[in-house]
Amino acid sequence: MRRLLAVVAFAVMIVPLLPADAAQAQRQQRTSSQQSRQTYVPAPAPPTGPPWAGPNQCWMDLGYGRWESCDR
């Protein structure tokens, strides 16, 4: 009878501690997964004209590597 009482008393002291440890383990795991996320980096914008063109110059792409100035 003493053994049974001792086991019950031990279980009563240990059981309340288990959910707190499990919740803390889940919280730590969730935090570490959020830290490992990569940030979104958008792709660079496509070129708007031929490589030799300066900024703010208007060029129309005629295809097959041909370009024509918009000023014409």
N, C-alpha and C positions, 0 to 999 in steps of 0.2 A: 504494500500500500504506500510505503514511503517513496519507493521508486516512481510510482505512478504520479504521486503528488509533486515530486521533484521535476519530472518530465513536463507536467502541465505548467508548473511555475516557470520553468525555463522557456517553454513555448510562449507563454503569455508575455514574457519580457522580450523575446526575439521577434515575434510576429509584427509588432508595430514598427520596428526598424526596417523591415524588408521593403515596404512600398516606398519609403522615403529614399532608400538607396536606388531602387529601380527608377524612380522618377528623376533622380539626379543623373543617373547614367543616361537616360533618354535625353535629358536636357543638354548634357555635354556632347552627346553624339549629334544632336541637331545643330548645335553651335558650330561644331567642327565642319559639318557639311556645308553650312552657309559661308564659312570663311574660305572654302576651297572653290567657290563658284568663280567663274571667269566673267569679266565684264564684257559687254557688247562693244565692239569697235566697228564702226561702219566702214564699208569699202571706200577707197578713194574715188573721187568723181572722175568720170571718163573725160578724156581730152575734148575740148570744144573746137579744135582746129588742127592744122598741120603742126608738126614739131617746130618748124622754123617761124611760125607766126608769133607775134608779140601779144601781150595781154590786151584785151578790149578790141581786138581786130575781129571782124566778121568774116567767116569762111564757110562755104557750102561744100559738103562732101558729095562729090559726084560718083564715088565708088571707084574701086580698083586703084586706090592711091591717088586719085585726081581730086584737086581742090580748086575752087573758084572763089574769087573775092566777091563779097556782097555789094561792093561799091559800083560794080559795072552796071 
